[in-house]
Amino acid sequence: MCGIAGFVSPSLDTEAAPEVMTSMLSLIRHRGPDEAGYYLSDGMAMGTVRLTIIDISRGVQPMADPTERYWICFNGELYNYVELREELRGLGHRFRTRSDTEVFLRAWIQWGPACLPRCNGAFAVAIRDALSGDLFLARDRYGKRPLFYVDRTRGDGGGDRGGEFLFASEMKAFQAFPGFRFELDPTELASTFAVWTPLPDRAPFQHIRQLPMGSWMAVGGGRTTLHEYTGLDLEAPPFDGTARDAEAFVRETLRQSVELRLRSDVEVGVYLSGGLDSSIVTKLTTDLSPREVRTFSVEFEETAFDESSSQHVVASHLRTRHSSIAVSGADIVENFPAAVYHAEVPAFRTAFVPMYLLSRHVRDAGIRVVLSGEGADEAFLGYSLFRETLLRASWNELTDAERMTRIGSLHPELSHFDPANRARLAGLFEQFAVERLPGLFSHELRYQNGRFAARLLKRRDDPFADLLALTGATPGYAALSPVQKAQWLEYKTLLPGYLLSTQGERMSLAHGVENRCPFLDPAVVRAAASVNLRFDDGSEEKAILKKAFRGELPESSLKRRKQPYRAPGATVFKQQRPDYLDLILSDSELKKIDCIDPVFARKLVAKVMAAPDRQISTKEDQAFLYLLSTAVLDHRFVRGRGSHRSTSAEPGLKIRTIHDHRKGRRPEPFRQVFPQAGGIR
């Protein structure tokens, strides 16, 4: 795992390039605290901060092929690098290292962009062709690793520095580039508030975009071209076999996925939430690992959020070496600004903050790679959203008694889901039994809360316009079933935009920990698509997974209904009253956020701060957290207040190699470039 950054800039002073490159890397050093390096050429630079996991001593980056025509900065892991290396050897390639970085580079040299569908991994990569001067960027198919860019190649993209192109694993690296200024983008904020996350190619700041998942980009000749190399595979042929055969097939496919993700030269741990998905990952890891497996989890002081009893049952059953941290409301409040700084996007929950604390605990325990269960609910229809979609789609065909019976099974994890609430939900389902937003049937109820949050903004653009444009432009989307459309939306929005990023790799990499997701293997996703709703009607959550692992996990874990991972919300800020709350409590501070409607924001904050906890609705809680996290982003990025160095960065990070290919230059000797670690408070 690493962080990468770079730029193409014909106008930047050649003498300034090393300092700019070093500064960009220093802002993302938490992603790769072990070593760093950069490549310089006339008008271009790129570099890497590296977390050493595979071929620790020889996998130094940037890495070149023997001719030094091609240079690579690679962030992530290529899980099938062993198999690809053997295939490439058969084609005549000779390798100097055991690293997956070299395999990716040789695969690109051999096949070009056609190598990307062959790659099973979590990655964001930059490759420079020193002969043509072109730059290539690519990102994995599920968006597990981030890659942001600023495109000024046509003279736009902010400022007057035409012809420039910037890229980085995290947007904060752009702070170091001369003349770049952060500005919140009200249109993108409206979409983010409504949909819960940025869309696949968007960011909350003006002029910044993400490389979409499953895509690659070419930069050269004063222009950029974007290409999609793979889409979502949600329509696999139905599994041909019995239910028992399907269970064995799913289990073996998952076993192979975990086995691939255990490839590492360092110890691999597991995040154990106590739910079905992480328990399955833990079980398979204990089967495959030659050493005692270490598991890690979060416990909460508030029993409504705590899953520690289930965690301990699974850890004891599988005989793992288990470790947990207890998180209080005060811990969430204290670490919220730092976690938002690393997330770089507004957040509608606080659940990412405990993960920030957990990754620090994991790193302190000496672990730098963990497996987790993300992606299981999307693949195997685990969310209540999917059951709701099935119910609403058949609403007009059911009797009143059938409707109430099925509603009663939707949310068993909610203690307040009583008959009165079920009746209210039935009324909502009656209203939303027919599609209102074209193609968004499954998510229309969720998006009602988003409409409320979008009222925080002065501009009242249609917050769903861009999402509707995206689904409308996606080949084959209209032909998907309602449940498949729900899956597509989850894979394209909440999964990469929050679960894998804000709550996932951005929190783990804040402390130099890599997260790997066995359920996000293309073979697992295809397997799930082939068995979903073939052997059951979808009314039981992830029935085939439970049957596949019956007898191997505690029976209580298999019978336990899904408890979504949650954390205390807006009320903890009311109780703790941190100093930074003045960013939204103070009228003068609130008015400094140009895109926020201060009148609506004041009313929302006043209600949340004054109302009893149970009288704060879900949509008000989410809007409050959006407002507070946006204020923190404005304070840190737009107004540039406070330190921008990570608390987890290790002092004295050294550059292991510098390649200076500017005209008339020789490679510089090794040198240390980063200062002692600063702090974020």
Secondary structure as a PSIPRED ss2 file (coil, helix, strand):
# PSIPRED VFORMAT (PSIPRED V4.0)

   1 M C   1.000  0.000  0.000
   2 C E   0.000  0.000  1.000
   3 G E   0.000  0.000  1.000
   4 I E   0.000  0.000  1.000
   5 A E   0.000  0.000  1.000
   6 G E   0.000  0.000  1.000
   7 F E   0.000  0.000  1.000
   8 V E   0.000  0.000  1.000
   9 S C   1.000  0.000  0.000
  10 P C   1.000  0.000  0.000
  11 S C   1.000  0.000  0.000
  12 L C   1.000  0.000  0.000
  13 D C   1.000  0.000  0.000
  14 T H   0.000  1.000  0.000
  15 E H   0.000  1.000  0.000
  16 A H   0.000  1.000  0.000
  17 A H   0.000  1.000  0.000
  18 P H   0.000  1.000  0.000
  19 E H   0.000  1.000  0.000
  20 V H   0.000  1.000  0.000
  21 M H   0.000  1.000  0.000
  22 T H   0.000  1.000  0.000
  23 S H   0.000  1.000  0.000
  24 M H   0.000  1.000  0.000
  25 L H   0.000  1.000  0.000
  26 S H   0.000  1.000  0.000
  27 L C   1.000  0.000  0.000
  28 I C   1.000  0.000  0.000
  29 R H   0.000  1.000  0.000
  30 H H   0.000  1.000  0.000
  31 R H   0.000  1.000  0.000
  32 G C   1.000  0.000  0.000
  33 P E   0.000  0.000  1.000
  34 D C   1.000  0.000  0.000
  35 E E   0.000  0.000  1.000
  36 A E   0.000  0.000  1.000
  37 G E   0.000  0.000  1.000
  38 Y E   0.000  0.000  1.000
  39 Y E   0.000  0.000  1.000
  40 L E   0.000  0.000  1.000
  41 S E   0.000  0.000  1.000
  42 D C   1.000  0.000  0.000
  43 G C   1.000  0.000  0.000
  44 M E   0.000  0.000  1.000
  45 A E   0.000  0.000  1.000
  46 M E   0.000  0.000  1.000
  47 G E   0.000  0.000  1.000
  48 T E   0.000  0.000  1.000
  49 V E   0.000  0.000  1.000
  50 R E   0.000  0.000  1.000
  51 L C   1.000  0.000  0.000
  52 T C   1.000  0.000  0.000
  53 I C   1.000  0.000  0.000
  54 I C   1.000  0.000  0.000
  55 D C   1.000  0.000  0.000
  56 I C   1.000  0.000  0.000
  57 S C   1.000  0.000  0.000
  58 R C   1.000  0.000  0.000
  59 G C   1.000  0.000  0.000
  60 V C   1.000  0.000  0.000
  61 Q C   1.000  0.000  0.000
  62 P C   1.000  0.000  0.000
  63 M E   0.000  0.000  1.000
  64 A E   0.000  0.000  1.000
  65 D C   1.000  0.000  0.000
  66 P C   1.000  0.000  0.000
  67 T C   1.000  0.000  0.000
  68 E C   1.000  0.000  0.000
  69 R C   1.000  0.000  0.000
  70 Y E   0.000  0.000  1.000
  71 W E   0.000  0.000  1.000
  72 I E   0.000  0.000  1.000
  73 C E   0.000  0.000  1.000
  74 F E   0.000  0.000  1.000
  75 N E   0.000  0.000  1.000
  76 G E   0.000  0.000  1.000
  77 E E   0.000  0.000  1.000
  78 L E   0.000  0.000  1.000
  79 Y C   1.000  0.000  0.000
  80 N C   1.000  0.000  0.000
  81 Y H   0.000  1.000  0.000
  82 V H   0.000  1.000  0.000
  83 E H   0.000  1.000  0.000
  84 L H   0.000  1.000  0.000
  85 R H   0.000  1.000  0.000
  86 E H   0.000  1.000  0.000
  87 E H   0.000  1.000  0.000
  88 L H   0.000  1.000  0.000
  89 R H   0.000  1.000  0.000
  90 G H   0.000  1.000  0.000
  91 L C   1.000  0.000  0.000
  92 G C   1.000  0.000  0.000
  93 H C   1.000  0.000  0.000
  94 R C   1.000  0.000  0.000
  95 F C   1.000  0.000  0.000
  96 R C   1.000  0.000  0.000
  97 T C   1.000  0.000  0.000
  98 R C   1.000  0.000  0.000
  99 S C   1.000  0.000  0.000
 100 D H   0.000  1.000  0.000
 101 T H   0.000  1.000  0.000
 102 E H   0.000  1.000  0.000
 103 V H   0.000  1.000  0.000
 104 F H   0.000  1.000  0.000
 105 L H   0.000  1.000  0.000
 106 R H   0.000  1.000  0.000
 107 A H   0.000  1.000  0.000
 108 W H   0.000  1.000  0.000
 109 I H   0.000  1.000  0.000
 110 Q H   0.000  1.000  0.000
 111 W H   0.000  1.000  0.000
 112 G H   0.000  1.000  0.000
 113 P H   0.000  1.000  0.000
 114 A H   0.000  1.000  0.000
 115 C H   0.000  1.000  0.000
 116 L H   0.000  1.000  0.000
 117 P H   0.000  1.000  0.000
 118 R H   0.000  1.000  0.000
 119 C C   1.000  0.000  0.000
 120 N C   1.000  0.000  0.000
 121 G E   0.000  0.000  1.000
 122 A E   0.000  0.000  1.000
 123 F E   0.000  0.000  1.000
 124 A E   0.000  0.000  1.000
 125 V E   0.000  0.000  1.000
 126 A E   0.000  0.000  1.000
 127 I E   0.000  0.000  1.000
 128 R E   0.000  0.000  1.000
 129 D E   0.000  0.000  1.000
 130 A C   1.000  0.000  0.000
 131 L C   1.000  0.000  0.000
 132 S C   1.000  0.000  0.000
 133 G C   1.000  0.000  0.000
 134 D C   1.000  0.000  0.000
 135 L E   0.000  0.000  1.000
 136 F E   0.000  0.000  1.000
 137 L E   0.000  0.000  1.000
 138 A E   0.000  0.000  1.000
 139 R E   0.000  0.000  1.000
 140 D C   1.000  0.000  0.000
 141 R C   1.000  0.000  0.000
 142 Y C   1.000  0.000  0.000
 143 G C   1.000  0.000  0.000
 144 K C   1.000  0.000  0.000
 145 R C   1.000  0.000  0.000
 146 P C   1.000  0.000  0.000
 147 L C   1.000  0.000  0.000
 148 F E   0.000  0.000  1.000
 149 Y E   0.000  0.000  1.000
 150 V E   0.000  0.000  1.000
 151 D E   0.000  0.000  1.000
 152 R E   0.000  0.000  1.000
 153 T C   1.000  0.000  0.000
 154 R C   1.000  0.000  0.000
 155 G C   1.000  0.000  0.000
 156 D C   1.000  0.000  0.000
 157 G C   1.000  0.000  0.000
 158 G C   1.000  0.000  0.000
 159 G C   1.000  0.000  0.000
 160 D C   1.000  0.000  0.000
 161 R C   1.000  0.000  0.000
 162 G C   1.000  0.000  0.000
 163 G C   1.000  0.000  0.000
 164 E E   0.000  0.000  1.000
 165 F E   0.000  0.000  1.000
 166 L E   0.000  0.000  1.000
 167 F E   0.000  0.000  1.000
 168 A E   0.000  0.000  1.000
 169 S C   1.000  0.000  0.000
 170 E C   1.000  0.000  0.000
 171 M H   0.000  1.000  0.000
 172 K H   0.000  1.000  0.000
 173 A H   0.000  1.000  0.000
 174 F H   0.000  1.000  0.000
 175 Q H   0.000  1.000  0.000
 176 A H   0.000  1.000  0.000
 177 F C   1.000  0.000  0.000
 178 P C   1.000  0.000  0.000
 179 G C   1.000  0.000  0.000
 180 F C   1.000  0.000  0.000
 181 R C   1.000  0.000  0.000
 182 F C   1.000  0.000  0.000
 183 E C   1.000  0.000  0.000
 184 L E   0.000  0.000  1.000
 185 D C   1.000  0.000  0.000
 186 P H   0.000  1.000  0.000
 187 T H   0.000  1.000  0.000
 188 E H   0.000  1.000  0.000
 189 L H   0.000  1.000  0.000
 190 A H   0.000  1.000  0.000
 191 S H   0.000  1.000  0.000
 192 T H   0.000  1.000  0.000
 193 F H   0.000  1.000  0.000
 194 A H   0.000  1.000  0.000
 195 V H   0.000  1.000  0.000
 196 W C   1.000  0.000  0.000
 197 T C   1.000  0.000  0.000
 198 P C   1.000  0.000  0.000
 199 L C   1.000  0.000  0.000
 200 P C   1.000  0.000  0.000
 201 D C   1.000  0.000  0.000
 202 R C   1.000  0.000  0.000
 203 A C   1.000  0.000  0.000
 204 P C   1.000  0.000  0.000
 205 F E   0.000  0.000  1.000
 206 Q C   1.000  0.000  0.000
 207 H C   1.000  0.000  0.000
 208 I C   1.000  0.000  0.000
 209 R E   0.000  0.000  1.000
 210 Q E   0.000  0.000  1.000
 211 L C   1.000  0.000  0.000
 212 P C   1.000  0.000  0.000
 213 M C   1.000  0.000  0.000
 214 G C   1.000  0.000  0.000
 215 S E   0.000  0.000  1.000
 216 W E   0.000  0.000  1.000
 217 M E   0.000  0.000  1.000
 218 A E   0.000  0.000  1.000
 219 V E   0.000  0.000  1.000
 220 G E   0.000  0.000  1.000
 221 G C   1.000  0.000  0.000
 222 G C   1.000  0.000  0.000
 223 R E   0.000  0.000  1.000
 224 T E   0.000  0.000  1.000
 225 T E   0.000  0.000  1.000
 226 L E   0.000  0.000  1.000
 227 H E   0.000  0.000  1.000
 228 E E   0.000  0.000  1.000
 229 Y C   1.000  0.000  0.000
 230 T C   1.000  0.000  0.000
 231 G C   1.000  0.000  0.000
 232 L C   1.000  0.000  0.000
 233 D C   1.000  0.000  0.000
 234 L C   1.000  0.000  0.000
 235 E C   1.000  0.000  0.000
 236 A C   1.000  0.000  0.000
 237 P C   1.000  0.000  0.000
 238 P C   1.000  0.000  0.000
 239 F C   1.000  0.000  0.000
 240 D C   1.000  0.000  0.000
 241 G C   1.000  0.000  0.000
 242 T C   1.000  0.000  0.000
 243 A H   0.000  1.000  0.000
 244 R H   0.000  1.000  0.000
 245 D H   0.000  1.000  0.000
 246 A H   0.000  1.000  0.000
 247 E H   0.000  1.000  0.000
 248 A H   0.000  1.000  0.000
 249 F H   0.000  1.000  0.000
 250 V H   0.000  1.000  0.000
 251 R H   0.000  1.000  0.000
 252 E H   0.000  1.000  0.000
 253 T H   0.000  1.000  0.000
 254 L H   0.000  1.000  0.000
 255 R H   0.000  1.000  0.000
 256 Q H   0.000  1.000  0.000
 257 S H   0.000  1.000  0.000
 258 V H   0.000  1.000  0.000
 259 E H   0.000  1.000  0.000
 260 L H   0.000  1.000  0.000
 261 R H   0.000  1.000  0.000
 262 L C   1.000  0.000  0.000
 263 R C   1.000  0.000  0.000
 264 S C   1.000  0.000  0.000
 265 D C   1.000  0.000  0.000
 266 V C   1.000  0.000  0.000
 267 E C   1.000  0.000  0.000
 268 V E   0.000  0.000  1.000
 269 G E   0.000  0.000  1.000
 270 V E   0.000  0.000  1.000
 271 Y E   0.000  0.000  1.000
 272 L C   1.000  0.000  0.000
 273 S C   1.000  0.000  0.000
 274 G C   1.000  0.000  0.000
 275 G C   1.000  0.000  0.000
 276 L H   0.000  1.000  0.000
 277 D H   0.000  1.000  0.000
 278 S H   0.000  1.000  0.000
 279 S H   0.000  1.000  0.000
 280 I H   0.000  1.000  0.000
 281 V H   0.000  1.000  0.000
 282 T H   0.000  1.000  0.000
 283 K H   0.000  1.000  0.000
 284 L H   0.000  1.000  0.000
 285 T H   0.000  1.000  0.000
 286 T H   0.000  1.000  0.000
 287 D H   0.000  1.000  0.000
 288 L H   0.000  1.000  0.000
 289 S C   1.000  0.000  0.000
 290 P C   1.000  0.000  0.000
 291 R C   1.000  0.000  0.000
 292 E C   1.000  0.000  0.000
 293 V C   1.000  0.000  0.000
 294 R E   0.000  0.000  1.000
 295 T E   0.000  0.000  1.000
 296 F E   0.000  0.000  1.000
 297 S E   0.000  0.000  1.000
 298 V E   0.000  0.000  1.000
 299 E E   0.000  0.000  1.000
 300 F E   0.000  0.000  1.000
 301 E C   1.000  0.000  0.000
 302 E C   1.000  0.000  0.000
 303 T C   1.000  0.000  0.000
 304 A C   1.000  0.000  0.000
 305 F C   1.000  0.000  0.000
 306 D C   1.000  0.000  0.000
 307 E C   1.000  0.000  0.000
 308 S H   0.000  1.000  0.000
 309 S H   0.000  1.000  0.000
 310 S H   0.000  1.000  0.000
 311 Q H   0.000  1.000  0.000
 312 H H   0.000  1.000  0.000
 313 V H   0.000  1.000  0.000
 314 V H   0.000  1.000  0.000
 315 A H   0.000  1.000  0.000
 316 S H   0.000  1.000  0.000
 317 H H   0.000  1.000  0.000
 318 L H   0.000  1.000  0.000
 319 R C   1.000  0.000  0.000
 320 T C   1.000  0.000  0.000
 321 R E   0.000  0.000  1.000
 322 H E   0.000  0.000  1.000
 323 S E   0.000  0.000  1.000
 324 S E   0.000  0.000  1.000
 325 I E   0.000  0.000  1.000
 326 A E   0.000  0.000  1.000
 327 V E   0.000  0.000  1.000
 328 S C   1.000  0.000  0.000
 329 G H   0.000  1.000  0.000
 330 A H   0.000  1.000  0.000
 331 D H   0.000  1.000  0.000
 332 I H   0.000  1.000  0.000
 333 V H   0.000  1.000  0.000
 334 E H   0.000  1.000  0.000
 335 N H   0.000  1.000  0.000
 336 F H   0.000  1.000  0.000
 337 P H   0.000  1.000  0.000
 338 A H   0.000  1.000  0.000
 339 A H   0.000  1.000  0.000
 340 V H   0.000  1.000  0.000
 341 Y H   0.000  1.000  0.000
 342 H H   0.000  1.000  0.000
 343 A H   0.000  1.000  0.000
 344 E C   1.000  0.000  0.000
 345 V C   1.000  0.000  0.000
 346 P C   1.000  0.000  0.000
 347 A C   1.000  0.000  0.000
 348 F C   1.000  0.000  0.000
 349 R C   1.000  0.000  0.000
 350 T C   1.000  0.000  0.000
 351 A C   1.000  0.000  0.000
 352 F H   0.000  1.000  0.000
 353 V H   0.000  1.000  0.000
 354 P H   0.000  1.000  0.000
 355 M H   0.000  1.000  0.000
 356 Y H   0.000  1.000  0.000
 357 L H   0.000  1.000  0.000
 358 L H   0.000  1.000  0.000
 359 S H   0.000  1.000  0.000
 360 R H   0.000  1.000  0.000
 361 H H   0.000  1.000  0.000
 362 V H   0.000  1.000  0.000
 363 R H   0.000  1.000  0.000
 364 D H   0.000  1.000  0.000
 365 A C   1.000  0.000  0.000
 366 G C   1.000  0.000  0.000
 367 I C   1.000  0.000  0.000
 368 R C   1.000  0.000  0.000
 369 V E   0.000  0.000  1.000
 370 V E   0.000  0.000  1.000
 371 L E   0.000  0.000  1.000
 372 S C   1.000  0.000  0.000
 373 G C   1.000  0.000  0.000
 374 E C   1.000  0.000  0.000
 375 G C   1.000  0.000  0.000
 376 A H   0.000  1.000  0.000
 377 D H   0.000  1.000  0.000
 378 E H   0.000  1.000  0.000
 379 A H   0.000  1.000  0.000
 380 F H   0.000  1.000  0.000
 381 L C   1.000  0.000  0.000
 382 G C   1.000  0.000  0.000
 383 Y C   1.000  0.000  0.000
 384 S H   0.000  1.000  0.000
 385 L H   0.000  1.000  0.000
 386 F H   0.000  1.000  0.000
 387 R H   0.000  1.000  0.000
 388 E H   0.000  1.000  0.000
 389 T H   0.000  1.000  0.000
 390 L H   0.000  1.000  0.000
 391 L H   0.000  1.000  0.000
 392 R H   0.000  1.000  0.000
 393 A H   0.000  1.000  0.000
 394 S C   1.000  0.000  0.000
 395 W H   0.000  1.000  0.000
 396 N H   0.000  1.000  0.000
 397 E H   0.000  1.000  0.000
 398 L C   1.000  0.000  0.000
 399 T C   1.000  0.000  0.000
 400 D H   0.000  1.000  0.000
 401 A H   0.000  1.000  0.000
 402 E H   0.000  1.000  0.000
 403 R H   0.000  1.000  0.000
 404 M H   0.000  1.000  0.000
 405 T H   0.000  1.000  0.000
 406 R H   0.000  1.000  0.000
 407 I H   0.000  1.000  0.000
 408 G H   0.000  1.000  0.000
 409 S C   1.000  0.000  0.000
 410 L C   1.000  0.000  0.000
 411 H C   1.000  0.000  0.000
 412 P C   1.000  0.000  0.000
 413 E C   1.000  0.000  0.000
 414 L C   1.000  0.000  0.000
 415 S C   1.000  0.000  0.000
 416 H C   1.000  0.000  0.000
 417 F C   1.000  0.000  0.000
 418 D C   1.000  0.000  0.000
 419 P H   0.000  1.000  0.000
 420 A H   0.000  1.000  0.000
 421 N H   0.000  1.000  0.000
 422 R H   0.000  1.000  0.000
 423 A H   0.000  1.000  0.000
 424 R H   0.000  1.000  0.000
 425 L H   0.000  1.000  0.000
 426 A H   0.000  1.000  0.000
 427 G H   0.000  1.000  0.000
 428 L H   0.000  1.000  0.000
 429 F H   0.000  1.000  0.000
 430 E H   0.000  1.000  0.000
 431 Q H   0.000  1.000  0.000
 432 F C   1.000  0.000  0.000
 433 A C   1.000  0.000  0.000
 434 V C   1.000  0.000  0.000
 435 E C   1.000  0.000  0.000
 436 R C   1.000  0.000  0.000
 437 L C   1.000  0.000  0.000
 438 P C   1.000  0.000  0.000
 439 G C   1.000  0.000  0.000
 440 L C   1.000  0.000  0.000
 441 F H   0.000  1.000  0.000
 442 S H   0.000  1.000  0.000
 443 H H   0.000  1.000  0.000
 444 E H   0.000  1.000  0.000
 445 L H   0.000  1.000  0.000
 446 R H   0.000  1.000  0.000
 447 Y H   0.000  1.000  0.000
 448 Q H   0.000  1.000  0.000
 449 N H   0.000  1.000  0.000
 450 G H   0.000  1.000  0.000
 451 R H   0.000  1.000  0.000
 452 F H   0.000  1.000  0.000
 453 A H   0.000  1.000  0.000
 454 A H   0.000  1.000  0.000
 455 R C   1.000  0.000  0.000
 456 L C   1.000  0.000  0.000
 457 L E   0.000  0.000  1.000
 458 K C   1.000  0.000  0.000
 459 R C   1.000  0.000  0.000
 460 R C   1.000  0.000  0.000
 461 D C   1.000  0.000  0.000
 462 D C   1.000  0.000  0.000
 463 P C   1.000  0.000  0.000
 464 F C   1.000  0.000  0.000
 465 A H   0.000  1.000  0.000
 466 D H   0.000  1.000  0.000
 467 L H   0.000  1.000  0.000
 468 L H   0.000  1.000  0.000
 469 A H   0.000  1.000  0.000
 470 L H   0.000  1.000  0.000
 471 T H   0.000  1.000  0.000
 472 G H   0.000  1.000  0.000
 473 A C   1.000  0.000  0.000
 474 T C   1.000  0.000  0.000
 475 P C   1.000  0.000  0.000
 476 G C   1.000  0.000  0.000
 477 Y H   0.000  1.000  0.000
 478 A H   0.000  1.000  0.000
 479 A H   0.000  1.000  0.000
 480 L C   1.000  0.000  0.000
 481 S C   1.000  0.000  0.000
 482 P H   0.000  1.000  0.000
 483 V H   0.000  1.000  0.000
 484 Q H   0.000  1.000  0.000
 485 K H   0.000  1.000  0.000
 486 A H   0.000  1.000  0.000
 487 Q H   0.000  1.000  0.000
 488 W H   0.000  1.000  0.000
 489 L H   0.000  1.000  0.000
 490 E H   0.000  1.000  0.000
 491 Y H   0.000  1.000  0.000
 492 K H   0.000  1.000  0.000
 493 T C   1.000  0.000  0.000
 494 L H   0.000  1.000  0.000
 495 L H   0.000  1.000  0.000
 496 P H   0.000  1.000  0.000
 497 G H   0.000  1.000  0.000
 498 Y H   0.000  1.000  0.000
 499 L H   0.000  1.000  0.000
 500 L C   1.000  0.000  0.000
 501 S H   0.000  1.000  0.000
 502 T H   0.000  1.000  0.000
 503 Q H   0.000  1.000  0.000
 504 G H   0.000  1.000  0.000
 505 E H   0.000  1.000  0.000
 506 R H   0.000  1.000  0.000
 507 M H   0.000  1.000  0.000
 508 S H   0.000  1.000  0.000
 509 L H   0.000  1.000  0.000
 510 A C   1.000  0.000  0.000
 511 H C   1.000  0.000  0.000
 512 G C   1.000  0.000  0.000
 513 V C   1.000  0.000  0.000
 514 E E   0.000  0.000  1.000
 515 N E   0.000  0.000  1.000
 516 R E   0.000  0.000  1.000
 517 C C   1.000  0.000  0.000
 518 P H   0.000  1.000  0.000
 519 F H   0.000  1.000  0.000
 520 L H   0.000  1.000  0.000
 521 D C   1.000  0.000  0.000
 522 P H   0.000  1.000  0.000
 523 A H   0.000  1.000  0.000
 524 V H   0.000  1.000  0.000
 525 V H   0.000  1.000  0.000
 526 R H   0.000  1.000  0.000
 527 A H   0.000  1.000  0.000
 528 A H   0.000  1.000  0.000
 529 A H   0.000  1.000  0.000
 530 S H   0.000  1.000  0.000
 531 V H   0.000  1.000  0.000
 532 N C   1.000  0.000  0.000
 533 L C   1.000  0.000  0.000
 534 R C   1.000  0.000  0.000
 535 F C   1.000  0.000  0.000
 536 D C   1.000  0.000  0.000
 537 D C   1.000  0.000  0.000
 538 G C   1.000  0.000  0.000
 539 S C   1.000  0.000  0.000
 540 E C   1.000  0.000  0.000
 541 E C   1.000  0.000  0.000
 542 K C   1.000  0.000  0.000
 543 A H   0.000  1.000  0.000
 544 I H   0.000  1.000  0.000
 545 L H   0.000  1.000  0.000
 546 K H   0.000  1.000  0.000
 547 K H   0.000  1.000  0.000
 548 A H   0.000  1.000  0.000
 549 F C   1.000  0.000  0.000
 550 R E   0.000  0.000  1.000
 551 G C   1.000  0.000  0.000
 552 E C   1.000  0.000  0.000
 553 L E   0.000  0.000  1.000
 554 P C   1.000  0.000  0.000
 555 E H   0.000  1.000  0.000
 556 S H   0.000  1.000  0.000
 557 S H   0.000  1.000  0.000
 558 L H   0.000  1.000  0.000
 559 K H   0.000  1.000  0.000
 560 R C   1.000  0.000  0.000
 561 R C   1.000  0.000  0.000
 562 K C   1.000  0.000  0.000
 563 Q C   1.000  0.000  0.000
 564 P C   1.000  0.000  0.000
 565 Y C   1.000  0.000  0.000
 566 R C   1.000  0.000  0.000
 567 A C   1.000  0.000  0.000
 568 P C   1.000  0.000  0.000
 569 G C   1.000  0.000  0.000
 570 A C   1.000  0.000  0.000
 571 T H   0.000  1.000  0.000
 572 V H   0.000  1.000  0.000
 573 F H   0.000  1.000  0.000
 574 K H   0.000  1.000  0.000
 575 Q H   0.000  1.000  0.000
 576 Q H   0.000  1.000  0.000
 577 R C   1.000  0.000  0.000
 578 P C   1.000  0.000  0.000
 579 D H   0.000  1.000  0.000
 580 Y H   0.000  1.000  0.000
 581 L H   0.000  1.000  0.000
 582 D H   0.000  1.000  0.000
 583 L H   0.000  1.000  0.000
 584 I H   0.000  1.000  0.000
 585 L H   0.000  1.000  0.000
 586 S C   1.000  0.000  0.000
 587 D H   0.000  1.000  0.000
 588 S H   0.000  1.000  0.000
 589 E H   0.000  1.000  0.000
 590 L H   0.000  1.000  0.000
 591 K C   1.000  0.000  0.000
 592 K C   1.000  0.000  0.000
 593 I C   1.000  0.000  0.000
 594 D C   1.000  0.000  0.000
 595 C C   1.000  0.000  0.000
 596 I E   0.000  0.000  1.000
 597 D C   1.000  0.000  0.000
 598 P H   0.000  1.000  0.000
 599 V H   0.000  1.000  0.000
 600 F H   0.000  1.000  0.000
 601 A H   0.000  1.000  0.000
 602 R H   0.000  1.000  0.000
 603 K H   0.000  1.000  0.000
 604 L H   0.000  1.000  0.000
 605 V H   0.000  1.000  0.000
 606 A H   0.000  1.000  0.000
 607 K H   0.000  1.000  0.000
 608 V H   0.000  1.000  0.000
 609 M H   0.000  1.000  0.000
 610 A H   0.000  1.000  0.000
 611 A C   1.000  0.000  0.000
 612 P C   1.000  0.000  0.000
 613 D H   0.000  1.000  0.000
 614 R H   0.000  1.000  0.000
 615 Q H   0.000  1.000  0.000
 616 I C   1.000  0.000  0.000
 617 S C   1.000  0.000  0.000
 618 T H   0.000  1.000  0.000
 619 K H   0.000  1.000  0.000
 620 E H   0.000  1.000  0.000
 621 D H   0.000  1.000  0.000
 622 Q H   0.000  1.000  0.000
 623 A H   0.000  1.000  0.000
 624 F H   0.000  1.000  0.000
 625 L H   0.000  1.000  0.000
 626 Y H   0.000  1.000  0.000
 627 L H   0.000  1.000  0.000
 628 L H   0.000  1.000  0.000
 629 S H   0.000  1.000  0.000
 630 T H   0.000  1.000  0.000
 631 A H   0.000  1.000  0.000
 632 V H   0.000  1.000  0.000
 633 L H   0.000  1.000  0.000
 634 D H   0.000  1.000  0.000
 635 H H   0.000  1.000  0.000
 636 R H   0.000  1.000  0.000
 637 F H   0.000  1.000  0.000
 638 V H   0.000  1.000  0.000
 639 R C   1.000  0.000  0.000
 640 G C   1.000  0.000  0.000
 641 R C   1.000  0.000  0.000
 642 G C   1.000  0.000  0.000
 643 S C   1.000  0.000  0.000
 644 H C   1.000  0.000  0.000
 645 R C   1.000  0.000  0.000
 646 S C   1.000  0.000  0.000
 647 T C   1.000  0.000  0.000
 648 S C   1.000  0.000  0.000
 649 A C   1.000  0.000  0.000
 650 E C   1.000  0.000  0.000
 651 P C   1.000  0.000  0.000
 652 G C   1.000  0.000  0.000
 653 L C   1.000  0.000  0.000
 654 K E   0.000  0.000  1.000
 655 I E   0.000  0.000  1.000
 656 R E   0.000  0.000  1.000
 657 T E   0.000  0.000  1.000
 658 I E   0.000  0.000  1.000
 659 H E   0.000  0.000  1.000
 660 D E   0.000  0.000  1.000
 661 H E   0.000  0.000  1.000
 662 R C   1.000  0.000  0.000
 663 K C   1.000  0.000  0.000
 664 G C   1.000  0.000  0.000
 665 R C   1.000  0.000  0.000
 666 R C   1.000  0.000  0.000
 667 P C   1.000  0.000  0.000
 668 E C   1.000  0.000  0.000
 669 P C   1.000  0.000  0.000
 670 F C   1.000  0.000  0.000
 671 R E   0.000  0.000  1.000
 672 Q E   0.000  0.000  1.000
 673 V C   1.000  0.000  0.000
 674 F C   1.000  0.000  0.000
 675 P C   1.000  0.000  0.000
 676 Q C   1.000  0.000  0.000
 677 A C   1.000  0.000  0.000
 678 G C   1.000  0.000  0.000
 679 G C   1.000  0.000  0.000
 680 I C   1.000  0.000  0.000
 681 R C   1.000  0.000  0.000
